[in-house]
């Protein structure tokens, strides 16, 4: 089995990013693809796409997103005080606790803090009645950013990524873990003879409505015969516990996924279990959040997913305060093995996968009524 040194993820997950401001992550992804001698395509929306040609027309599409929840400064209110719009679901108490933040200006950062804004918050905001996320569309940012052009992105000011026991503790796992897994998969398979073609997509603005994925799906540039595999992180649930293996995701908050895609992932798992009977994985409907598989499903694609159980989803601990996200090293390593093993599979046919059920045993004759 392949074993990552985690260096790609540790570097990538320390790069600040939020919806519409994924440029630093995008630059990292493109630099890695160049390092791997892989050609890529960047569409007019800034989504990045790579294809490894297989021996057949059967195609697996791995997709992850380059953004994370954050803020966007939109106007100056007073000296060193700015109004900011929230981008995605954010910890419920982040503004009332004056959480530390970083304003991103190119490769430079300016530190500051959040302050509650009690007025000018929309009643139509999608998290307005949430028990988990900040119920305000706007907050105040206190920072010394005079003479800088607005708008500007803002992220939480959190410690650098580190490894502790079997966990990676990082400012951003969702979804830079998915991006890192796809990069590593491409690097492992790029000089390998594979039956499935592997298409990789690094998308934008997922946290504010799956925007990049929806635009790609609507464009119809990907064949409807392809299987879309969302590579994500998602909050721990009963039966989806960090450290117990990656999740073969049967659905999300919005939809149930497709069996024809899932059996490819399960076939990969089956081969890995043959190599190591203690190989860990889980199978679960991850119902708390939506993911890009649903965006493609809405446009008629067959979809499935792999998810890493996430602690402190969107940097929110159980109390609603800001903390780094955490994923299990075991889960990351085993997800990488599932993804790369797909490249070594023969084409999975339903009749082969269900052979033990299709072939009716002779004992069934005992059911015949005399």
Secondary structure, DSSP 8 states (H G I E B T S, - for coil): -----SHHHHHHTTS--BTTB-HHHHHHHHHHHHHTT---EE-TTS-EEEEE--SSS-EEEEEEE---SEEEEEEEEETTEEEEEEES--BTTTTTTT-EEEEEETTEEEEEEEE---SS--TT-TTTT-SSB---SEEEEEE--TT--S-EEEEE-----EEETTEEEES--TTHHHHHHHHHHHHHHTTS--SSEEEEEEES--TTTSHHHHHHHHHT-S-TTSEEEEEEEEE-BTTB-TTS-EEEEEE-SS-B--HHHHHHHHHHHHHHHHH-TT--EEEEE--SS--HHHHHHTTT-EEEEEEEEEBSGGGB-TTS-B--EEEEHHHHHHHHHHHHHHTT-----HHHHTHHHHS--GGGGGGS--
